[in-house]
Amino acid sequence: MSYVVAVRTLCEFAAKVGDLDLRFTPAPTAQQGIAGHGTVVSRRGKHYEAEVSLSGLYKQLRVRGRADGYDPGYNRVEEFKTFRGDLHAIPDNHRQLHWAQVKVYAWLLCQTRGLKEINVALVYFDIGTQKETMLVEKHSADALELHFDHLCERFVAWAEQETQHRLARDTALTGLAFPHAEFRPGQRHLAESVYKAALSGRHLMAQAPTGIGKTVATIFPLLKASPGQKLDKIFFLAAKTPGRALALDAMELIGKGKDSAVLPLRVLELVARDKACEHPDKACHGESCPLAQGFYDRVVAARQAAVRAAVLDQQALRAIALAHQVCPYYLSQELVRWSDVVVGDYNYYFDISAMLYGLTVENDWRVAVLVDEAHNMVGRARKMYSAELTQSSFRYARKSAPKSLKTVLDRVNRQWNDLYRNQEAEYAVYHAIAEKFLFALQQAGTDITDLMTDEPDSVSPELQRFYFDAMQFSKLAEVFGEHSMFDITTDMSGPKPQATLCIRNIVPAPFLKQRFATAHTATLFSATLGPHHFYSDMLGLPDDTAWIDVESPFMAQQLSVRIARTISTRYQHRSHSLAPIAKLIAAQYSHTPGNYMAFFSSFDYLQQVLDLFAELYPDVTIWQQSRGMGEGEKQDFLARFTDGGQGIGFAVLGGAFAEGVDLPGERLIGAFVATLGLPQMNPINEEMRVRMDQIFGKGYDYTYLYPGMQKVVQAAGRVIRTQDDRGYIHLIDDRFARPDVMDLLPAWWQVQ
Ligand code: SF4
């Protein structure tokens, strides 16, 4: 059985030495990189061969990749590297790696075409000046073969180990038993659907209620499907830390199996750089951080130790990294290549420069993706593909900038002012972003890049921050389309007028589409994922994506759901709603005393009802969510909901207590939900409504109704957590009785 390795992976494994050096090396955007490659190719003759696919064998190792170009006229293989700024700023060990790569391509070409010798070229293309610097060496085929053999020999023992691991892993997974004695109700349906989706290479959206064990029900079938489907990796992606913790617990449970024999399965947790960094006061290069110094020399032993561990969560990985004196964050990035299951945040696969996605494409991995609590994806993805520039921050940056940047930054300021000179309303949406402004911004970006390369100490933190914001803004401006809006919000209240510019993504589907298409199978699951067409339209899922609504393990008799049809919580009726709502809460409380939550659409509304309630019913214990609660305060709030306790917690819809909170049994016996949770009607949302109408013909539903009802169902879902729970839900607003709204409530509820 041969082991397949990409040229880049082989070289990074076998030819990278010395320090980790992430000192500012000006990186072009992906688009600039692609455009740069295109420019270089367009300058070559008509017989030039671009993107030459190559592959070769060394023992049981198959090495494959794509050379950027081959010029038969000059018998020259070329590798393009786009950059900005100073060529000399590229660290030596990076350049050494570039040579190693192009020399592998050169050998593969010699071998395929029977060449005795070849010219080997590194072409550095400056995307700012559009100039090429070509470094050429002539090599004989024999010398290149030696180089190739040497690299492969360093890798071959590892490849042998990996092949053995894969065999052992697949054998163990084939015989893997479900980790519990039996499936919970609904759990088998979910697990079988995930399995079938993996077998047919399709995607799945699964709405599955709380308490059925969704995490195990989604990971287990993918592990079972892995050998047959030749899955290289499973990515479990979560919106928040608790989701990651649940996945790691599930892996531990599955990994141990019934007979406690540990599975040969490598599980890796990815955490954000700021959480994993051991030296937050230092920079990521050998002269500053001891864990970056000699990183590539020591990572060899660290990697070997790490692949022997079963579950590498943050603590386990940290211990190995520190034992080998390498940076834990960058060690985790290295280990992605050698792991079977990777647990991390959504952004590692979905954001604009997602590492897991990039590696999947580069290595041609067959991956299965799990998206936990997938109702969060729309909001999170919109943020990933949005960018904002505030003029006040820009002005701070300009003030702190050295004189050499004065002209370019003044130009940005002038163009910025021109953008809103004639804007009469405080907020306005534009269909395009003025070219002149973008050009000025890009020019400033180029000049700041040069400065960061030549005199890094002269760049203030304010200027650096603005620079990164401007880069993100420029990147998104390059791909601006109907999926996003460009809006300007002005502020004329201060001594100087100012404006905030925002590229605001509304429909992330065009960005995510390719990411889903790249995965062999993906399952998105959540307790509230309806209506499914809304999520599949927003997220760009393929047309043949399957949908299941897993039956609830709960019985209608467990929950009394009532609609307060005589109360309107519409904004104009709010003051009239306060007394009826207070009365309703008090009546329910006196009927069945216990712990309740009352959810409101805003802190203001919450406060108004709470004040009246406290005045009318001073004997009832109440707890209040306040704005900006810290982690400790949140824990204190939840700790008040004790078994057998009595009181009412006032909280906001969509807030910290309306989702991901587990208060089983008598810790919570009922919830009041006032309003349909509709997002506020403001110019941004109204513009979004218009756009949604144009794209999907469902402006109101996609902007207001579905996101609002998702919050309502999430909040109400806090009440019944187990099959023994009993509880009450009061939906407070006459609109809850509308058939289209009732359709959005869980099927197992029996509304009275
Ligand atoms: S420990 Fe921190 S500063 Fe050092 S290399 Fe890692 S992330 Fe960078």
Boltz pocket constraint, residues with backbone or C-beta under 6 A from the ligand:
constraints:
  - pocket:
      binder: B
      contacts: [[A, 20], [A, 273], [A, 276], [A, 277], [A, 278], [A, 279], [A, 280], [A, 282], [A, 283], [A, 284], [A, 285], [A, 289], [A, 290], [A, 291], [A, 292], [A, 327], [A, 328], [A, 329], [A, 330]]
      max_distance: 6.0
